[in-house]
Amino acid sequence: MKTWISLLIIAAAVLAASCGGKTPTPTSPSGPTLGFFVSSRTSVTGNLGGLRGADATCQALGAAAGQGAKTWRAYLSVERDPDNGNQPTHARNRIGAGPWHNAAGTLVAANLTELHARTGDAAIFLDERGQRINGQWPSSPTPNEHDILTGSNADGTVFVGGTCNDWTSDSATTFAQIGHSDGFGAGGSTAGTVVSWNSAHANQNCSNTAPRGGAGRIYCFAR
Protein backbone atom coordinates (compact mmCIF):
# COMPACT_ATOMS: atom_id res chain seq x y z
CA MET A 1 0.00 0.00 0.00
CA LYS A 2 2.78 2.46 0.88
CA THR A 3 4.45 1.72 -2.48
CA TRP A 4 1.29 2.62 -4.40
CA ILE A 5 0.81 5.81 -2.39
CA SER A 6 4.40 6.81 -3.07
CA LEU A 7 3.99 6.23 -6.81
CA LEU A 8 0.81 8.33 -6.86
CA ILE A 9 2.57 11.18 -5.05
CA ILE A 10 5.49 11.06 -7.50
CA ALA A 11 3.15 11.00 -10.53
CA ALA A 12 1.23 14.01 -9.21
CA ALA A 13 4.44 15.93 -8.66
CA VAL A 14 5.67 15.20 -12.21
CA LEU A 15 2.33 16.30 -13.70
CA ALA A 16 2.35 19.54 -11.73
CA ALA A 17 5.91 20.31 -12.76
CA SER A 18 5.21 19.64 -16.42
CA CYS A 19 2.17 21.93 -16.52
CA GLY A 20 3.26 24.69 -14.16
CA GLY A 21 0.29 26.77 -15.22
CA LYS A 22 2.16 27.93 -18.35
CA THR A 23 1.29 27.69 -22.03
CA PRO A 24 4.09 26.28 -24.24
CA THR A 25 5.75 28.87 -26.44
CA PRO A 26 4.89 28.28 -30.12
CA THR A 27 7.84 27.58 -32.41
CA SER A 28 6.16 28.21 -35.78
CA PRO A 29 6.31 31.62 -37.52
CA SER A 30 3.56 33.96 -36.39
CA GLY A 31 3.19 35.81 -39.72
CA PRO A 32 3.72 35.53 -43.47
CA THR A 33 7.24 35.24 -44.83
CA LEU A 34 8.94 37.42 -47.41
CA GLY A 35 7.69 36.80 -50.95
CA PHE A 36 8.36 40.10 -52.72
CA PHE A 37 10.87 42.93 -52.66
CA VAL A 38 12.46 45.71 -54.67
CA SER A 39 16.15 44.95 -55.05
CA SER A 40 18.49 46.88 -52.81
CA ARG A 41 21.18 46.14 -55.40
CA THR A 42 21.33 48.66 -58.24
CA SER A 43 22.75 48.73 -61.77
CA VAL A 44 24.23 51.74 -63.55
CA THR A 45 23.16 50.34 -66.94
CA GLY A 46 20.40 48.16 -68.35
CA ASN A 47 22.80 45.25 -68.81
CA LEU A 48 21.70 42.92 -66.01
CA GLY A 49 23.19 39.78 -67.54
CA GLY A 50 19.88 38.84 -69.12
CA LEU A 51 17.12 37.09 -67.21
CA ARG A 52 19.60 34.66 -65.72
CA GLY A 53 21.72 37.44 -64.27
CA ALA A 54 18.68 39.26 -62.90
CA ASP A 55 17.33 36.06 -61.35
CA ALA A 56 20.70 35.43 -59.73
CA THR A 57 20.54 38.90 -58.18
CA CYS A 58 17.08 38.20 -56.76
CA GLN A 59 18.17 34.81 -55.44
CA ALA A 60 21.24 36.25 -53.72
CA LEU A 61 19.26 39.05 -52.08
CA GLY A 62 16.52 36.66 -51.03
CA ALA A 63 19.14 34.40 -49.43
CA ALA A 64 20.69 37.37 -47.62
CA ALA A 65 17.24 38.09 -46.19
CA GLY A 66 16.97 34.52 -44.85
CA GLN A 67 14.73 33.22 -47.63
CA GLY A 68 17.25 31.42 -49.81
CA ALA A 69 15.24 28.17 -49.82
CA LYS A 70 12.67 29.87 -52.06
CA THR A 71 13.00 30.23 -55.83
CA TRP A 72 13.28 33.93 -56.63
CA ARG A 73 12.56 35.41 -60.05
CA ALA A 74 13.01 38.91 -61.46
CA TYR A 75 9.88 40.64 -62.71
CA LEU A 76 11.25 41.30 -66.20
CA SER A 77 9.92 40.69 -69.69
CA VAL A 78 12.06 39.84 -72.72
CA GLU A 79 11.44 39.57 -76.46
CA ARG A 80 13.76 36.62 -77.07
CA ASP A 81 14.35 34.21 -74.23
CA PRO A 82 17.05 31.57 -74.93
CA ASP A 83 15.43 29.37 -72.27
CA ASN A 84 12.09 29.63 -74.10
CA GLY A 85 13.09 28.81 -77.67
CA ASN A 86 14.00 32.46 -78.29
CA GLN A 87 10.31 33.32 -77.90
CA PRO A 88 9.00 36.22 -75.77
CA THR A 89 8.74 35.69 -72.03
CA HIS A 90 6.34 37.86 -70.06
CA ALA A 91 7.16 39.04 -66.55
CA ARG A 92 3.74 37.98 -65.22
CA ASN A 93 4.44 34.36 -66.22
CA ARG A 94 7.70 34.16 -64.27
CA ILE A 95 6.58 34.87 -60.71
CA GLY A 96 4.07 32.21 -59.70
CA ALA A 97 0.47 32.68 -58.60
CA GLY A 98 0.82 34.50 -55.26
CA PRO A 99 0.10 35.55 -52.63
CA TRP A 100 3.14 37.76 -52.00
CA HIS A 101 4.03 39.66 -48.81
CA ASN A 102 6.72 42.28 -48.35
CA ALA A 103 9.45 42.44 -45.69
CA ALA A 104 7.02 44.06 -43.24
CA GLY A 105 4.61 41.14 -43.61
CA THR A 106 2.10 43.28 -45.53
CA LEU A 107 0.17 41.69 -48.39
CA VAL A 108 1.28 43.11 -51.73
CA ALA A 109 -1.23 41.09 -53.75
CA ALA A 110 -3.11 37.82 -53.35
CA ASN A 111 -2.84 36.82 -57.01
CA LEU A 112 -1.81 38.01 -60.46
CA THR A 113 -5.09 39.83 -61.07
CA GLU A 114 -4.76 41.86 -57.88
CA LEU A 115 -1.09 42.53 -58.57
CA HIS A 116 -1.72 44.01 -62.00
CA ALA A 117 -4.70 46.04 -60.82
CA ARG A 118 -2.84 47.88 -58.07
CA THR A 119 -0.71 51.04 -58.15
CA GLY A 120 2.69 51.86 -56.73
CA ASP A 121 2.99 52.59 -53.02
CA ALA A 122 6.18 53.54 -51.16
CA ALA A 123 4.94 51.80 -48.00
CA ILE A 124 4.31 48.52 -49.85
CA PHE A 125 7.05 48.30 -52.46
CA LEU A 126 9.94 47.86 -50.01
CA ASP A 127 13.37 46.34 -50.50
CA GLU A 128 14.34 42.99 -48.94
CA ARG A 129 15.48 44.77 -45.76
CA GLY A 130 12.14 46.53 -45.33
CA GLN A 131 13.46 49.91 -46.51
CA ARG A 132 11.48 52.35 -48.66
CA ILE A 133 12.80 53.26 -52.09
CA ASN A 134 13.63 56.95 -52.57
CA GLY A 135 10.94 58.50 -54.74
CA GLN A 136 8.56 61.40 -54.93
CA TRP A 137 6.47 60.46 -51.93
CA PRO A 138 6.12 63.14 -49.21
CA SER A 139 9.38 63.72 -47.29
CA SER A 140 11.30 61.19 -49.35
CA PRO A 141 15.09 61.29 -49.15
CA THR A 142 17.00 62.10 -52.33
CA PRO A 143 18.02 61.17 -54.96
CA ASN A 144 14.84 59.90 -56.58
CA GLU A 145 15.26 56.19 -57.46
CA HIS A 146 11.66 55.03 -57.92
CA ASP A 147 12.08 53.98 -61.58
CA ILE A 148 12.14 50.16 -61.47
CA LEU A 149 13.17 48.21 -64.59
CA THR A 150 10.43 45.92 -65.94
CA GLY A 151 10.31 45.99 -69.77
CA SER A 152 6.59 45.38 -69.38
CA ASN A 153 3.15 46.69 -70.20
CA ALA A 154 0.73 47.30 -67.35
CA ASP A 155 -0.68 43.76 -67.73
CA GLY A 156 2.77 42.23 -67.29
CA THR A 157 3.42 41.37 -70.93
CA VAL A 158 6.55 42.37 -72.82
CA PHE A 159 6.88 46.01 -73.89
CA VAL A 160 8.36 45.51 -77.36
CA GLY A 161 11.53 47.55 -77.83
CA GLY A 162 11.70 48.47 -74.14
CA THR A 163 13.88 45.76 -72.59
CA CYS A 164 17.47 47.03 -73.07
CA ASN A 165 17.91 44.27 -75.65
CA ASP A 166 16.57 41.69 -73.22
CA TRP A 167 18.66 43.12 -70.36
CA THR A 168 22.00 42.71 -72.10
CA SER A 169 22.55 46.25 -73.41
CA ASP A 170 24.25 49.35 -72.02
CA SER A 171 23.68 51.29 -75.24
CA ALA A 172 22.46 54.87 -75.43
CA THR A 173 20.29 53.89 -78.40
CA THR A 174 18.14 51.39 -76.47
CA PHE A 175 15.74 52.01 -73.60
CA ALA A 176 13.69 50.24 -70.94
CA GLN A 177 10.10 50.55 -69.80
CA ILE A 178 9.98 51.19 -66.05
CA GLY A 179 7.45 51.33 -63.21
CA HIS A 180 7.13 53.73 -60.27
CA SER A 181 7.51 51.93 -56.97
CA ASP A 182 5.87 54.81 -55.10
CA GLY A 183 3.07 55.55 -57.60
CA PHE A 184 4.00 59.24 -57.94
CA GLY A 185 5.18 61.42 -60.79
CA ALA A 186 6.94 64.76 -60.77
CA GLY A 187 5.68 67.12 -58.09
CA GLY A 188 3.67 64.34 -56.48
CA SER A 189 1.46 63.90 -59.54
CA THR A 190 -0.88 60.90 -59.71
CA ALA A 191 -2.16 61.64 -63.22
CA GLY A 192 -2.10 59.07 -65.99
CA THR A 193 0.40 56.23 -66.02
CA VAL A 194 2.74 57.67 -63.36
CA VAL A 195 0.85 55.65 -60.72
CA SER A 196 1.81 52.37 -62.38
CA TRP A 197 4.21 50.19 -60.42
CA ASN A 198 5.30 48.31 -63.54
CA SER A 199 4.70 50.49 -66.64
CA ALA A 200 4.90 54.22 -65.92
CA HIS A 201 7.15 55.41 -68.78
CA ALA A 202 10.40 54.75 -70.66
CA ASN A 203 13.75 55.57 -69.14
CA GLN A 204 16.21 57.82 -70.95
CA ASN A 205 18.33 54.96 -72.29
CA CYS A 206 20.18 51.82 -71.24
CA SER A 207 23.60 53.42 -70.84
CA ASN A 208 22.60 55.18 -67.61
CA THR A 209 19.62 54.24 -65.44
CA ALA A 210 19.76 57.37 -63.23
CA PRO A 211 18.22 60.11 -65.43
CA ARG A 212 14.46 60.57 -64.94
CA GLY A 213 14.64 58.96 -61.50
CA GLY A 214 16.19 55.50 -61.59
CA ALA A 215 18.96 53.39 -60.12
CA GLY A 216 18.66 50.14 -62.08
CA ARG A 217 16.60 48.34 -59.43
CA ILE A 218 14.33 45.38 -60.21
CA TYR A 219 11.35 43.67 -58.60
CA CYS A 220 11.86 40.18 -57.16
CA PHE A 221 9.12 37.61 -56.46
CA ALA A 222 9.19 34.18 -54.82
CA ARG A 223 7.48 31.59 -57.00
Buried (B, 14 or more C-beta within 10 A) or exposed (E): EEEEEEEEEEEEEEEEEEEEEEEEEEEEEEEBBBBBBBBBBEBEBBBBEBBBBBBBBBBBBBBEBEBEEBEBBBBBBBBBBEEEEEEBBBBBBBBBEBBBBBBEEBBBBEEBEBBBEBBBBBEBBBBBEBEBBBBBBEEBEEEBBBBBBBBBBBEBBBBEEBBBBBBBBBBEEBBBBBBBBBBBBEEEEEEEEBBBBBBBBBBBBBBBBBEBBBBBBBBBBBE
